[in-house]
Amino acid sequence: MSPPPAPERKLRLDATAAGLLLGCCLLWGLQQIVAKATLPQVPPLLQAALRSAVAALLVWAWARSRGIALFRRDGTLPAGLLAGALFAVEFVCIYIGLGHTSASRLVVLVYLAPFVVAIGMPFISSSESLRPRQWAGLALGFLAVAFAFGDALAGAAHGTRWIGDALAVVAAVLWGATTLAVRATRLATASAEKTLFYQLAVSALVLGAASVLRGEAWPAAWSGFALGSMFFQSVVVAFASYLAWFWLVRHYPATLLSSFTFLTPLFGLLFGWALLDEPVTPQLLMALAGVAGGIWLVNRR
């Protein structure tokens, strides 16, 4: 059976891509606030496992309704298992890391992922090699994010913070490696639904096992807030936004897409201000300007 033709790939981000990316980053920033607010009721790895499991079922139902085959033999199984394992371990590192370091430090370090993609993509597609100006844009975006979290990054390290920092760096490498795995293997010709299903199904199993091994307890009762949180995390974020992301990865340059993800932690700060009454400092406003400048440098003709 011959492999399906590769999808038409655009060289630049158009209005459709920019709109989807902006929506994804906004949802991913809000996801951090919602997950944090849910921790007193639902343990972290259990949240992640349930989110992946519910979203996997939704992807299966969506694909079935559209006649998209998820289980047809097309040679993507090894790559799908690899991408799913990378995706799962990334979230294990993030949630375990939060127990050792601050969320601000962790999110800054996790957003080293675009550099992993930028470094790896030339080995996959020579057309996606970055020019010095684009490297400067990525550097500006990362420095802007680090500047926004300057208060959290100031001060001496103590205790086991280095463990959390190391896990955050590992998570960043895994996130970038997942994007590269999708582009470098037969998953590049698979549907976005199948690519996402691999990651959600595998991660649901891995995260569920990790939750059991950590001894996380199932909530004795589910409040309306906890149910609403899991609906948001599963249906809106893990199903809808991730499906949009993998569609974008198949049709647009991965390096340009990754530059936009710098907006996610900044949206997290904005939602923290709006929903948790956290202050918005001049640092944040300057960081927003830096991110906008970095995205412009990466994407301008």
N, C-alpha and C positions, 0 to 999 in steps of 0.2 A: 504493500500500500504506500503510495507516494505521499510525502508530507504535504500539508496544505500550503498554499502560497503565503509568503510573508506579507504582513499587513503593510499598506502604504504608509511610509514614515515621512513626516514633515520635518523640515530642517529648522523651523523656527516656531515659537509659541504664538498662536493666533488668539483672537478674542475668546473663543470657546475654551481653549486650554487655560488661559489666564483666569477666566471666570470659575472654572472647575477647581483650579488650584487654590484660588482665594477661598472658595467655599470649604474645601478640604482642610486647609490650614486653620480656618476659623473653627470648624468642628473639632479638630484635633486639639486646639487650644482649650476649648470648652470641656472636652473630654477629661483633661487633667483635673480641672476644678471639680467636675461631677464625681470622678473616681475618688478624689481625696475626701469629698464630703460623705461618700458612701462607706469609707473604711470602718467607721465605728459599728456599722451594721453587717457588712459583708467583707470578709478577709480579702486581701489584694489578689492572690493567685486564684482564689475561687472566683472572684469577679472576672478575671481575665479568661479563665477556663469556660465559664458560663457564657461570656460574650462570644467567644470563638465558636462554641457548640451551637448556640442559637443562630448565629450568623451563617454558619456552614449549612444548616438546615434551610435557611432562607435562600442562600445561593443555589442549593439543589432544586428548591421549588421554582425559583426564577428561571433557571436553566431549562428545567423540564417544561415550563409553560411556553418557552420560546423555542423549543425543539433543539436545544444545544446539548450535545452529548458530553457528559462528564466522565463516563466510564469506558468509552471506546478506546481500544488499544491504538495509541499513536506514538509510542516511544517517549512520552513525557513523564512516565512514572518515576524514574530515578531522579530527574531534575525536580519534579514536584515534591518528592520526599525531602530532597535537600533544601529546597526553598522553605518548606513547611518547618523543618527542624531549625533552620536559621531564624525564622520568624518567631518560633516558640522560645528558643533559648534567649533571644533578644529580650523578650518580656520577662523571663525569669530573672535575667541580670538586672533589669530596670527595677523590678519590684523588690528583689533582695537588696539591691544597692540602696534603695530608699531607707532601709533600716540602718544604714551606716553613714550616710552623708545627707546633706540637705537637698531638697528637691531642686533648689535653684542651681546648686553646683552640678547636680546630675543632669539637668536638662541642657545646660550649656555644653557639657562634655558629650552628651548624646548627639548634639548637632554638629559634631565632627563628621557625621556620616556623609554629607555632600563632598567632603574632601576625599573620602574613600571612593565614592563614585567617580569623581573627577580624575583621580589617579588611575583607576582601573579601566575606565571606558576606552581609552586609546588602544588598549590591548584587544578590545572587542570590536570597536568600530573606529577606524582612523579618522572618519569624518567628524568625530566628536572630541577630537583633541582640543584642549583649551589654549587660547592665545594668552599672552601676558596680561592683557586688559581684563580678560575673563577671570584669570586667577586673582587679579586684584579685586574684582567684584566679589568673589567668594570670600576672600580675606576680609574685605570691608564688612560683609554681612555677618561673618562670625564674630569679628571684633565688636560690631554693634550689639549683638546678642550678649556677649560677655560684658559689655559696658552696662547694659540694662540690669544685669545681675551683679553689679559691682559691689553693692553692700554685702551680698551674701558671699562673694568671693574674697572680700577683705577679711583679714583676721587670720590668725594662725591655725593650722590644722591641728586636730587633737583626736585622741582616742583611735577609733578604727575608721576614721573618715577615708583613709587611703584605700581601704577595701571597697567602699562605695564608689570612690572615684575610679578605681581600676575597673569595676564592674560596668560603670557608665561608659568608659572607653571601649570595653569589649562589646557592649550593646551597640555603640555607634558603628563599630567595624561590622557587626552582624547585620545591622540595618543596611549599610552600604553593600555588603556582600549579597544580601537578598535581592536588591535591585540589579546587581551585576549578574547574579545567577539567572534571573528572569530573562535578561537580555542575551546572555551568552549561550544558552541551552535551547532545546527544542520548545521550551516554554515561550520563546519569542514568537512562535507561530501558533501557539495555543490561544484559545479564547480567554478574555479577561476573567470570565466566570470560572473556567477550569483552573486558571492560575490561582485565583483567590480561594477556590474550594480546597485545593491542595494545602494552602497555608493555614486556613481556618480549621480544617479537619485534623491535620497533624498537630497543630498547636493546641487544640482542645484536648487531645489525648495527653500530650506532654505536660501541659499546664495543670490538667486535672490530676495527673500522677504526682506532680510537684506539690500541689496543694495537699494531697493526702500525706505525702512524706513529711511535710512541714507540720502536720497535725492541725490544719485549719478546720474549724468547726462550721458545720452548716448552720445558718441562722435558725433560731428556734421559731421565729415568726417573721414574716416579710411585711414591712410597712409599705404604705403607698409610695413613699419617697424611694425606697430601695427598688421596688418594682419599676417605677418610672426611670430610675437611673439605669437599670439593666436594659430596659427597652431602648433608651437613648444610646447606650454603649453598643448594644447588639445590632439594632435595626438601622439606626441613623449612621453610626460611626463605622462599625466593623463590616456591615453589609453595604450600605449605600456609598459611603465615602471611599472605602477601600476598593470597591468595584470600579468607581470612577478613577481612582489612582492607577490601578493596573491597566485600565483602558488607555490612560495617558502614557504610561510607560511603553506600551506597545506601539504608539503612534507618534510620539514626540521624543526629542533627544533627552536622555536621562540626566545629563549634566545640567541642562537648563531647568528641568523639572526640580532637581534637587536644590537649586538656588532659592526657589520659592519657599522651601520648607523652613527657612530661617524665620518666616513670619509666625510659625506655630507657637514658640515660647512667648513671643511678644503678645499674641492674642491671649495666651494664658494669663499674662499679667493684667491685661485689660479686663478680662472676665473676673479675675480675682478682685480687681477694684470694684467692678459693678455688682458682683454677687456676694463677695466676702468682705467688702468694705476695706480692701487693702489699698494703700496710697499709690497714686500715680505720680512719680517723681519726674523732674526735668531729665534725669538719665533715660527714662523710658521714652520720652518724646524725642530726644536726640537719637536714641537707638532706632526708633521707627524711621527717622530720616536716613540713618545709615543703612538700614536694610533696603529701603527704597532705592538708595543710590547703588547698592551692591547689585540688586536685581537689574537695574538699568544697565550697569556695566556689563553684566553677563549676557544680556539679551539684545542689546542694541546692535544695529547693523554696522 
